[in-house]
Amino acid sequence: MVRSLTASFVFAVASVVAAVSPVAHAQSAGAVTPAKAAAIEAAIKDLSMQWSTAILTKDTTILERIWAPDFTYVEPSGERFTKADGIAALASGKDQPTLSEATSIDVRAYGGGTVAVDIGDYRETGKDKDGKPYDRRSRFTNVWVFDDGAWRCVSAHASVLQPKR
């Protein structure tokens, strides 16, 4: 009886170890060291600042560089646009922004440091095509991939933030 309980216990422990081992290995294979995570965070935050600058100065070359060829953006309305659509809209846009800033950016790295997700707040103020002032605030989520020696945004989404009361 004791032998059968011991054998059952050993079998149960071996089964758990065998089941958990691939999961633990998969998690450690994609782990990012604290130093690498800090470097990725700095790089992604810098790219977010460049993106804000592109909106403010209407510099499409910045977006050409940091948006991946298959980039897709989902607007707060649910509409989607591609890299080409977004660059064309920036180039032809009639809004005159006076402030474009990304703040409160949190960055997480995955896949051994080849994928990053950032979440932050965006604010843009200025005058619209009719000369009326605007103050737009949103919260964004961006997905970045490190490919061919550079970070590029592959997907982005924004939700409108309601004014604080």
TORFI-961135 format. One record per residue: x, y, z of N, C-alpha, C in turn. Coordinates in pm, 1 decimal. Atoms other than C-alpha are relative to their C-alpha. Layout:
BEGIN
R         nx         ny         nz        cax        cay        caz         cx         cy         cz
R          X          Y          Z          X          Y          Z          X          Y          Z
...
//
This chain:
BEGIN
R         nx         ny         nz        cax        cay        caz         cx         cy         cz
R       81.7     -118.2        0.0        0.0        0.0        0.0       86.9      125.7        0.0
R      -88.1     -116.2       -6.6      276.6      245.4       94.8       74.7       15.3     -131.1
R      -70.2       -7.9      129.2      465.6      153.5     -221.5      -90.6       55.2     -109.4
R       88.5      -49.7      104.7      161.6      218.0     -437.6      -29.9      148.4       20.2
R       19.3     -143.1      -26.0      100.8      557.0     -268.0      124.9       78.1      -39.1
R     -125.2      -66.7       35.7      468.9      647.7     -308.7       14.7        4.6     -151.1
R       -9.3        3.6      145.5      463.0      539.3     -669.8      -99.6       98.8      -62.0
R       99.8      -94.6       49.9      143.2      738.4     -726.1       46.9      143.8       19.8
R      -49.2     -133.8      -28.0      297.5     1044.4     -559.9      112.1       37.6      -96.2
R     -111.4      -26.7       91.3      616.6     1018.2     -767.1      -53.5       21.4     -141.6
R       58.1      -16.0      132.6      410.7      973.5    -1082.7      -70.4      135.3      -12.0
R       71.6     -127.6        2.8      194.3     1276.9     -994.3       98.4      116.3       -7.5
R     -100.0     -106.5        1.5      498.5     1496.3     -922.9       69.4        4.0     -135.9
R      -65.6        5.4      130.9      668.5     1381.0    -1242.4      -91.9       55.4     -108.3
R       95.2      -51.2       98.8      352.8     1459.2    -1441.1       -9.5      152.0        6.2
R        7.6     -145.7      -15.6      330.4     1810.6    -1297.6      126.8       65.4      -52.8
R     -127.4      -56.0       47.3      700.4     1876.9    -1363.0        5.9       -5.5     -151.8
R       -2.6       12.7      145.7      666.7     1749.2    -1718.4      -95.8       99.4      -65.6
R       97.7      -93.0       57.4      359.5     1963.6    -1779.3       44.4      145.0       12.7
R      -39.7     -138.3      -25.9      505.2     2281.5    -1628.4      131.5       35.5      -68.3
R     -133.2      -27.4       55.1      855.1     2248.7    -1771.3       -3.2       74.3     -133.1
R        3.5      -76.2      125.6      769.4     2358.5    -2128.5      -49.0      142.9       19.0
R       51.6     -134.4      -25.7      572.8     2656.1    -1992.6      109.3       85.8       61.0
R     -107.8      -75.5      -63.8      859.0     2766.2    -1768.5      109.6       31.0      -99.8
R     -103.7      -23.5      101.2     1104.0     2724.8    -2054.6      -43.8      107.0      -99.3
R       49.8      -99.0       96.1      885.4     2925.8    -2292.1        2.6      139.5       60.3
R       -1.8     -130.5      -63.9      856.9     3206.8    -2037.9      142.0       53.6       11.4
R     -136.3      -48.8      -16.3     1230.0     3224.5    -1973.3       66.0       29.8     -134.6
R      -58.6      -24.7      131.3     1313.4     3208.6    -2344.7      -36.0      138.5      -52.0
R       42.0     -130.9       45.5     1121.3     3532.2    -2399.4       26.7      110.3      100.7
R      -23.7      -98.1     -104.5     1238.6     3706.0    -2084.4       92.5      111.2      -48.9
R      -80.4     -116.8       33.7     1392.0     4050.8    -2111.2       68.3       45.9      128.1
R      -72.2      -45.3     -118.3     1663.2     4160.0    -1869.9      -43.4      141.8       35.5
R       37.2     -136.8      -38.9     1598.6     4477.7    -1670.5       74.9      106.7      -81.6
R      -76.7      -97.4       77.9     1876.3     4658.9    -1860.4      -55.5       11.1     -142.1
R       54.9       -2.7      135.8     1733.0     4558.3    -2197.3     -139.0       63.4        0.3
R      133.2      -59.1      -10.4     1380.9     4650.8    -2084.0        9.6      152.1       11.3
R      -18.9     -145.1      -15.1     1505.7     4997.0    -1981.8       40.4       63.4     -132.6
R      -42.6      -52.5      130.6     1675.4     5046.3    -2320.3     -116.7        1.5      -97.9
R      117.4        7.0       87.8     1359.8     4936.8    -2503.9      -98.1      110.4       38.1
R       91.5     -104.5      -45.4     1147.1     5169.0    -2291.1       46.7      137.7      -47.4
R      -53.4     -130.2       44.3     1375.8     5464.9    -2369.1      -18.0       17.4     -150.4
R       12.4       -8.0      145.8     1371.1     5384.7    -2742.3     -145.3       24.5      -42.5
R      141.0      -14.0       36.0      991.7     5351.3    -2759.7      -52.2      138.0       40.7
R       42.5     -134.3      -42.1      936.2     5671.0    -2559.8       55.2      106.3      -94.1
R      -58.6      -94.8       95.1     1173.1     5854.5    -2794.0      -78.3       -2.2     -131.8
R       77.7        9.9      123.9      981.7     5725.2    -3096.9     -138.2       64.2       15.8
R      129.1      -64.7      -25.2      655.3     5840.1    -2937.9       13.8      151.9       -5.2
R      -24.5     -144.5        7.0      804.3     6187.8    -2898.8       20.3       44.6     -146.0
R      -18.4      -31.5      141.2      913.4     6181.9    -3262.5     -133.3        0.7      -74.0
R      133.1        8.2       60.6      561.6     6080.0    -3364.8      -77.6      128.1       30.0
R       67.0     -124.7      -37.3      421.1     6378.4    -3172.1       56.7      118.1      -78.0
R      -64.6     -106.1       76.9      673.5     6604.3    -3343.6      -46.9       -2.3     -145.0
R       46.2       13.3      138.4      566.4     6469.2    -3682.7     -137.9       62.9      -16.7
R      134.6      -57.2        7.5      205.4     6569.3    -3609.9        8.4      152.6        8.7
R      -12.0     -144.6      -21.4      307.7     6915.4    -3488.2       60.3       71.4     -121.0
R      -72.0      -64.8      110.5      542.5     6990.8    -3778.0      -43.2      -49.6     -137.2
R       46.8       62.8      124.9      359.9     6780.9    -4041.4      116.4      -60.2      -78.8
R     -118.8       62.1       59.1      686.5     6597.5    -4106.4      -29.5     -147.3      -29.2
R       38.3      136.2       38.3      576.3     6286.0    -4294.9      119.4      -94.8       -3.9
R     -117.3       88.6        6.6      934.5     6155.3    -4318.5       19.5      -75.5      131.5
R      -10.4       68.9     -129.4      923.7     6071.7    -3946.6      -91.4     -122.2        0.3
R       94.5      111.7        1.1      614.0     5857.4    -3992.1       39.9     -105.2     -102.3
R      -52.1       95.7       99.6      761.5     5699.0    -4305.8      101.1      -93.6       65.1
R     -107.9       76.8      -62.8     1052.3     5583.7    -4089.6      -49.7      -87.8      114.1
R       35.4       75.7     -121.0      875.2     5470.8    -3772.3     -123.5      -88.3      -14.8
R      113.3       89.2       23.3      556.0     5315.8    -3911.9       43.2     -111.9      -93.0
R      -30.7      116.6       83.1      596.6     4963.7    -4052.6      -77.8        9.3     -131.9
R       71.1       -2.8      128.6      496.1     4907.7    -4416.7     -146.0      -44.3       11.7
R      137.2       49.6      -14.8      183.3     4719.1    -4300.1      -72.9       62.9      119.6
R       58.8      -72.2     -113.2       97.5     4970.6    -4024.3     -149.9       19.4      -18.5
R      144.0      -25.3       -2.0     -272.2     4994.4    -3931.8      -32.9       76.8      127.2
R       43.2      -82.1     -112.7     -427.4     5258.3    -3707.4     -151.1      -10.6       11.4
R      143.8        2.0      -24.7     -771.4     5228.5    -3548.9      -33.8      126.6       77.6
R       39.4     -126.9      -60.6     -924.5     5566.4    -3473.6     -105.7      -23.0      108.0
R      104.2       14.3     -102.1    -1155.2     5629.2    -3177.2     -136.9      -32.6      -58.4
R      129.4       28.2       65.1    -1447.7     5612.0    -3422.8      -11.2     -144.9      -45.8
R       -1.0      137.1       49.7    -1346.1     5258.9    -3518.0       50.5      -10.1     -142.6
R      -53.1       -0.6      136.9    -1229.8     5362.0    -3864.7      147.3      -40.1        3.5
R     -139.7       40.3       12.8     -899.2     5214.4    -3979.8       65.9       76.8     -112.4
R      -75.7      -50.6      112.6     -625.8     5363.9    -4189.3      137.7      -63.3       -4.1
R     -131.4       60.6       23.0     -300.3     5237.4    -4336.4      108.9      105.8       11.7
R     -113.2      -92.3       -1.1       44.5     5390.3    -4337.1      -15.8      105.5     -109.1
R       15.3      -93.8      112.0      -16.6     5546.8    -4679.0     -112.9       98.7       26.7
R      113.5      -87.1      -30.9     -356.4     5683.7    -4568.2       38.0      105.4      103.9
R      -37.5      -89.9     -109.0     -214.4     5834.7    -4248.4       98.4      107.0      -44.1
R     -100.2      -95.7       48.9       80.4     5998.1    -4422.7      -64.7      100.7      -94.7
R       70.3      -90.4       91.4     -143.4     6141.0    -4695.0      -88.0       98.0       77.8
R       87.3      -87.1      -79.6     -386.3     6277.3    -4432.9       81.7      106.3       73.2
R      -85.2      -98.1      -67.7     -103.2     6443.5    -4241.0       48.2      106.1      -98.7
R      -52.9      -93.4      100.7       39.8     6599.5    -4556.4     -106.2       97.6      -49.2
R      105.3      -85.5       55.7     -295.2     6737.3    -4673.4      -89.8       62.0      105.9
R       87.2      -46.7     -108.0     -448.4     6812.1    -4332.7       -2.2      150.4       14.7
R       19.6     -144.5      -14.7     -586.4     7158.6    -4268.7        8.6       45.5      145.6
R      -14.8      -38.5     -140.4     -561.9     7148.0    -3888.7      136.2       66.1       20.4
R     -124.6      -68.1      -34.0     -296.8     7375.0    -3740.0       30.1      -26.1      147.3
R      -28.1       30.1     -139.9     -170.8     7206.6    -3423.8      105.4       94.4       58.0
R      -97.7      -80.6      -72.3       10.6     7417.0    -3166.6       63.5      -79.8      113.3
R      -53.4       90.1     -102.3       68.1     7133.2    -2918.3      -29.8     -141.9      -43.6
R       15.4      142.6       28.6      121.1     6763.2    -2980.2       93.3      -72.5       94.6
R      -86.6       65.0      -98.1      242.8     6556.0    -2688.9      -56.4     -133.5       47.1
R       31.0      130.8      -57.1      247.2     6198.4    -2569.6       58.9       -1.7      140.4
R      -44.2        2.9     -139.4      268.1     6154.7    -2191.9      -44.9     -129.2       66.4
R       39.9      116.4      -81.7      229.1     5889.5    -1921.1       17.2     -130.0      -76.8
R      -22.4      117.2       84.3      380.7     5628.4    -2149.4       57.6     -114.9       82.7
R      -47.7      123.9      -61.9      417.7     5276.7    -2008.6       36.6      -96.0     -111.7
R      -49.7       90.4      104.1      621.4     5028.8    -2213.6       24.6     -137.2       61.0
R      -28.5      138.9      -38.6      631.0     4649.6    -2185.5       63.8      -69.1     -118.9
R      -70.8       71.7      106.6      866.3     4427.6    -2383.6      -30.1     -148.8        8.3
R       29.7      142.7       10.5      801.2     4072.3    -2502.8       91.5      -63.2     -103.6
R      -70.3       72.7      105.2      953.2     3804.4    -2721.8      150.1       18.7        3.4
R     -144.3      -17.0      -11.4     1304.9     3843.3    -2586.3       45.7      139.8      -39.7
R      -34.5     -137.4       33.8     1292.4     4214.5    -2664.3      -21.0       34.6     -146.0
R       27.3      -27.9      141.4     1160.9     4199.3    -3021.1     -137.8       61.5      -22.7
R      133.8      -57.7        7.9      808.4     4319.3    -2947.3      -19.7       88.1      122.9
R       30.9      -89.4     -112.5      696.1     4612.7    -2732.6     -139.7       56.4      -19.1
R      131.6      -61.7       -1.3      359.6     4754.4    -2638.1        9.7      122.2       89.6
R        4.3     -117.2      -86.8      318.0     5107.2    -2511.8     -143.1       51.9        7.7
R      130.1      -59.6      -26.6       14.3     5271.8    -2359.5       28.5      136.9       59.9
R      -23.1     -133.8      -51.8       -2.3     5643.7    -2299.7     -113.9       93.4      -32.8
R       99.3     -103.8       24.9     -194.6     5965.8    -2320.6       53.5       94.8     -106.7
R      -37.9      -93.2      106.3     -194.7     6203.1    -2616.0      -89.5      122.7        9.6
R       76.0     -124.6        3.9     -299.9     6565.2    -2629.7       45.9       82.0     -119.3
R      -28.4      -87.4      113.2     -323.7     6787.6    -2932.9      -93.3      120.0        9.6
R       78.8     -122.0        3.3     -437.4     7149.3    -2937.1       37.0       78.6     -124.5
R      -27.3      -82.1      116.7     -462.4     7397.9    -3219.0     -128.4       56.6      -55.9
R      118.5      -51.2       69.3     -707.3     7533.7    -3473.9      -33.9      -94.2     -114.5
R       42.7       88.5      107.5     -912.8     7324.1    -3711.6       -5.0       75.8     -132.9
R        1.0      -58.2      135.6     -962.9     7391.4    -4084.0      -84.5      126.5       -9.6
R       86.1     -118.6       -0.9    -1229.8     7652.5    -3998.4       51.0      108.0       94.7
R      -57.2      -98.0      -92.0    -1003.2     7834.8    -3753.2      -50.9       -9.5      142.6
R       52.6       18.0     -135.8    -1186.3     7703.6    -3446.9      101.6      -75.1       85.6
R      -94.8       69.1      -87.2     -972.4     7604.0    -3150.2      -49.9     -139.4       38.2
R       33.6      134.3      -46.8     -961.4     7240.6    -3049.3      100.8      -44.0      106.1
R      -83.7       61.6     -102.9     -821.3     7040.5    -2758.3      -40.9     -146.7        3.7
R       32.5      142.7       12.1     -815.6     6666.4    -2831.3       88.8      -80.2       93.8
R      -73.6       86.4      -92.6     -716.2     6408.8    -2572.7      -40.7     -144.5      -25.9
R       28.4      141.6       22.3     -686.7     6036.4    -2619.4       98.6      -85.2       78.1
R      -90.0       99.6      -57.6     -531.8     5725.4    -2472.2       29.9      -97.0     -112.8
R      -40.9       83.6      112.9     -332.8     5512.7    -2714.4       66.7     -128.7       46.0
R      -74.0      125.4      -14.0     -197.0     5161.9    -2741.6       69.6      -22.9     -133.4
R      -79.0       25.7      120.6       82.3     5094.4    -2990.9       73.3     -132.2       14.7
R      -77.6      124.1        4.1      245.8     4766.6    -3089.0      120.2       24.5      -89.8
R     -126.3      -23.3       70.3      611.5     4790.7    -3193.6       72.9     -132.0      -20.0
R      -79.3      118.8       29.9      832.0     4527.3    -3356.4      141.3       45.6      -36.6
R     -139.2      -29.4       33.6     1211.7     4534.6    -3367.8       36.6      -87.0     -118.7
R      -24.0       72.1      123.6     1294.2     4438.9    -3725.0      103.7       74.4      -81.7
R     -102.0      -57.9       87.0     1593.4     4499.0    -3947.3       73.7      114.7       69.9
R      -80.6      -95.3      -75.8     1773.9     4690.3    -3671.5      -72.5      123.6       49.6
R       73.0     -118.8      -44.6     1495.0     4937.1    -3588.1     -138.5      -37.9       52.2
R      136.3       15.6      -48.8     1169.9     4967.5    -3396.4      -95.7       65.2      -98.1
R      103.5      -54.4       86.9      863.0     5015.1    -3613.3     -136.4      -34.0       59.7
R      134.7       22.1      -51.0      502.7     5055.5    -3510.0      -80.5      -74.9     -105.5
R       78.6       79.8       93.8      282.1     4790.2    -3669.1     -149.8       21.2       17.5
R      141.8      -18.5      -26.3      -49.6     4872.6    -3505.5      -17.5      103.1      110.4
R       29.5     -101.9     -100.5     -202.1     5156.9    -3307.2     -150.8       15.9       13.2
R      141.1      -23.6      -27.5     -534.6     5238.6    -3148.5      -10.4      114.8       98.5
R       23.0     -109.1      -94.3     -670.3     5543.4    -2968.5     -145.0        2.2       43.9
R      133.0      -21.2      -55.0     -968.5     5604.5    -2744.9       -7.3      143.2       49.6
R       16.9     -138.6      -43.1    -1104.4     5951.7    -2676.0       -8.8        5.0      152.4
R       12.5      -25.4     -144.0    -1054.3     6075.7    -2320.7      -95.2      117.0       18.4
R       95.5     -106.2      -27.0    -1343.4     6280.1    -2192.9       64.6      104.3       91.4
R      -56.5     -103.8      -87.3    -1258.1     6614.6    -2030.7      -31.7      -30.3      147.0
R       22.1       19.6     -143.8    -1215.8     6593.9    -1653.7      -95.2      106.1       50.7
R      100.2      -93.2      -53.7    -1498.5     6753.4    -1460.6       39.2       45.9      136.5
//
